[in-house]
Amino acid sequence: MEILVADTNTNKALRLEVQLSHRLGEVIETVVNALGLPRDRAYSIVKDRLELGPESYEASLQQLGINEGDQLDLVVRPIGG
């Protein structure tokens, strides 16, 4: 299935061919590498106003309700508290 992931910081987007069994962390790593984003930052995916952060990295796309054609936003998580 195909999804679109847009980096909200750079306004770059990437279409990905993924499987429902892929883990969210794998998708984020693919996008970060493909767009040349800093690897030393923590990222989250936002889907329908729901932020999926590091606690969701091991969940599959199916478990998270991510489906064919979904548009997701990649956001940098703030450092500190």
N, C-alpha and C positions, 0 to 999 in steps of 0.2 A: 504494500500500500504506500501511497505517497502523502507526506506531510510537508508543511512549510514552516520553517523556524526562522524568525526574524530577530536580529540582535537590536535591542532598543537603543543601545549606546551609539552604534555606528550606522544604523538604518540599513545594514546589509541583511540579505535574506538568502536562505539556502533551502532548496527542495531536496528532500531525502526520500529514498526508497527504503522503507523499514518493514519489519514484521511485527506482529502483535507481541511476539515473545521477546523482542528487544527490550533491554532495561533502559530506564530514563538516563542513568549515568552514561551509558554507551552513546546515546543520542547527543547528550551535551558534549561529551568528549569529541565526537565527530564534528560537531558544529564549531567548537572552539578551535580545533586543529585546522579545519577547512577555511575559516575566516581569519586565521592568524591572530586570534585573541590571546591575551595573557593567560598562561596556564596556572599561574600562582594565585588566581582569584577564585572565589566560590561563585557558582552560578545557580540560578533557579530558572524554571520554566513556568510561565504564566499561561494558564488555559482557562478561558471564561472567568477571569478575575480570581482564579484560585492559584495561589503560588505553590509550586511543587519544588521544594528545596532538597538539600542533601539527605534529609530523612526519607526521601522518595527515590533516591538514586538506584536502589536495588529492585524497585517495583517494575513490573513489565508494563509496556504501553497498554496492554489489555486491562491489567489491574487498575490502571489510572484512567481508563475510559477514553484513551486517545484513539481516534478513528481516522479512516481514510479521508483526506482532504482537510484535516484540522490545520488551523493556523495557530502557531504557538509563538510566544515572545520569550526570548532569552534575556534575562536581566542579571546584572552583576549584584551580588549580595554585598551590602555594606560591611566594612571592616569595623570591628569594635561593637559597642552596644549602645 
